[in-house]
């Protein structure tokens, strides 16, 4: 990926010892971290749904469903 940075901003960053490339890489890592947090949240919601289904239909509901599905093939 590439980006354009105004020369004046780049010169100021260099003057203050700021590595612009590293700064941008770190900023993009925040995006990756947020995505992983979102996936973890989704996994937790799915797990909660499975716990509710297990409570409503019995402890072995998922295992029975998988066995029945395999047997139907």
KEKE-3310 file (N, C-alpha, C; in steps of 0.2 Angstrom, whole numbers, plus 5000, padded with zeros to 4 digits):
npx = (5004:5002:5004:5001:5010:5011:5025:5029:5024:5030:5043:5043:5040:5051:5060:5056:5059:5050:5045:5037:5032:5033:5024:5012:5010:5008:4996:4988:4988:4980:4967:4967:4968:4955:4947:4949:4944:4931:4928:4930:4919:4908:4910:4908:4894:4889:4893:4885:4872:4873:4874:4862:4853:4857:4853:4839:4836:4843:4858:4866:4862:4868:4878:4869:4862:4873:4876:4864:4863:4874:4871:4860:4866)
npy = (4994:5011:5028:5046:5059:5076:5085:5095:5091:5078:5082:5089:5079:5071:5080:5079:5067:5056:5041:5039:5029:5018:5023:5023:5009:5004:5010:5004:4991:4993:4992:4979:4973:4977:4971:4957:4958:4960:4948:4939:4943:4940:4926:4923:4927:4917:4905:4908:4906:4893:4888:4891:4884:4871:4870:4871:4860:4849:4842:4835:4839:4845:4836:4825:4830:4832:4818:4813:4820:4815:4802:4803:4805)
npz = (5000:4997:5001:5000:5007:5012:5007:5016:5028:5029:5030:5043:5051:5050:5056:5069:5072:5068:5062:5048:5040:5049:5059:5051:5049:5062:5065:5056:5061:5072:5066:5062:5075:5080:5071:5075:5088:5085:5079:5089:5098:5090:5090:5103:5104:5096:5103:5115:5110:5106:5119:5124:5116:5119:5132:5131:5122:5127:5134:5125:5112:5101:5098:5095:5084:5074:5073:5068:5056:5049:5048:5039:5027)
capx = (5000:5006:5000:5004:5011:5013:5032:5030:5022:5035:5049:5042:5040:5058:5063:5054:5061:5045:5046:5030:5030:5031:5017:5006:5010:5005:4989:4984:4988:4974:4962:4968:4966:4948:4943:4949:4939:4924:4927:4929:4913:4904:4911:4905:4887:4887:4893:4879:4867:4873:4872:4854:4850:4859:4849:4833:4835:4847:4865:4869:4858:4873:4881:4864:4861:4878:4876:4858:4865:4879:4867:4856:4869)
capy = (5000:5017:5034:5052:5064:5082:5086:5099:5086:5073:5086:5090:5072:5069:5084:5077:5060:5052:5037:5040:5022:5014:5025:5020:5002:5003:5013:4999:4986:4994:4990:4971:4971:4978:4965:4952:4959:4959:4941:4936:4945:4936:4919:4923:4927:4910:4901:4909:4903:4886:4886:4891:4878:4865:4870:4870:4854:4844:4843:4831:4841:4846:4829:4821:4833:4830:4811:4812:4823:4811:4796:4804:4805)
capz = (5000:4997:5003:4999:5012:5010:5009:5022:5034:5030:5033:5050:5054:5050:5060:5075:5073:5068:5056:5045:5038:5055:5062:5047:5050:5068:5064:5052:5066:5076:5062:5063:5082:5081:5067:5079:5093:5082:5078:5096:5100:5086:5092:5110:5103:5093:5109:5119:5106:5107:5126:5125:5112:5123:5138:5129:5119:5131:5134:5119:5106:5096:5096:5091:5077:5070:5071:5063:5049:5046:5046:5034:5021)
cpx = (5005:5001:5004:5004:5014:5021:5033:5029:5028:5042:5049:5042:5047:5062:5062:5056:5055:5045:5038:5028:5028:5025:5011:5005:5006:4998:4985:4984:4981:4968:4962:4965:4958:4944:4943:4945:4932:4923:4926:4922:4907:4904:4907:4897:4885:4887:4887:4873:4867:4872:4865:4851:4851:4854:4842:4831:4839:4854:4868:4865:4863:4876:4875:4863:4866:4878:4870:4860:4870:4875:4863:4859:4870)
cpy = (5006:5023:5041:5057:5070:5083:5090:5095:5081:5076:5087:5084:5070:5073:5082:5070:5055:5048:5036:5032:5018:5016:5023:5013:5000:5005:5007:4992:4987:4992:4982:4969:4972:4973:4959:4952:4958:4952:4937:4937:4941:4929:4918:4923:4920:4905:4902:4906:4896:4883:4886:4886:4872:4865:4869:4863:4848:4845:4840:4833:4842:4840:4825:4824:4831:4822:4810:4815:4818:4804:4797:4804:4799)
cpz = (5000:4999:5001:5005:5010:5012:5015:5029:5035:5033:5040:5054:5055:5055:5067:5077:5072:5061:5053:5043:5044:5059:5058:5048:5057:5068:5061:5057:5070:5072:5062:5070:5083:5077:5072:5085:5091:5081:5084:5099:5096:5089:5099:5109:5101:5099:5114:5116:5107:5114:5127:5122:5116:5129:5137:5126:5122:5129:5128:5113:5100:5093:5092:5084:5072:5068:5066:5056:5045:5044:5040:5027:5018)
residu = (UNK:UNK:UNK:UNK:UNK:UNK:UNK:UNK:UNK:UNK:UNK:UNK:UNK:UNK:UNK:UNK:UNK:UNK:UNK:UNK:UNK:UNK:UNK:UNK:UNK:UNK:UNK:UNK:UNK:UNK:UNK:UNK:UNK:UNK:UNK:UNK:UNK:UNK:UNK:UNK:UNK:UNK:UNK:UNK:UNK:UNK:UNK:UNK:UNK:UNK:UNK:UNK:UNK:UNK:UNK:UNK:UNK:UNK:UNK:UNK:UNK:UNK:UNK:UNK:UNK:UNK:UNK:UNK:UNK:UNK:UNK:UNK:UNK)
# end
